[in-house]
Amino acid sequence: MRYLTGFLFTAMTAVAQLSNATLSGVISDPAAAAIPAAELSAKHTATNRLFKATADASGRYTFLTLPTGEYEIAVQARGFKSAQRSSTYRESIRKPQAGT
């Protein structure tokens, strides 16, 4: 199976008054080719609430109005091994680093 790389976390913004955030990025393979139709899920660990998104033809995805907090994020695409990451999002603009 091929691996997904660069699969998450290109932008995360939050509005302090609303305590919500937007997470967006691009799903790509090791050769940096976009992976369209990849299915993503983001589980808010404090509430177990599950959010879903699908990558477009360019591999881009967006999660809108996520509550800030800790998430378990997973991605699946046909022909690729599934990938998962955990990350915490606070009320600020940041680009999470791998393993955060």
C-alpha positions, 0 to 999 in steps of 0.5 A: 500500500502507498502512504499518504504524506503531507496529509494534514494541517496546513492552516488552523484559525480560531476566533476567540469570541466563538471558540471555533476554528477552521482546519484546512489542508491538502492531501498528497502522496510521497510524490506530492501528487494530490489525492482527490476524494480522500475521506477525513474525520476529526474527532473532538476528544473531549466530546467524542463529536465527529466531524467529516470532510472530503478532499476535492479534485485538488486534494484540498479539504476544509473543516469549518467551525470546529470547537477548539481543543484536542482532536484525533484526525484520520484520513483514508483514500482508496489504494493508500494506507490509512493515517491518523494524528492527534493535535490540540488547537487553541484560540490562535492562528497556528500551523501544527507541527508533525506529532503535535 
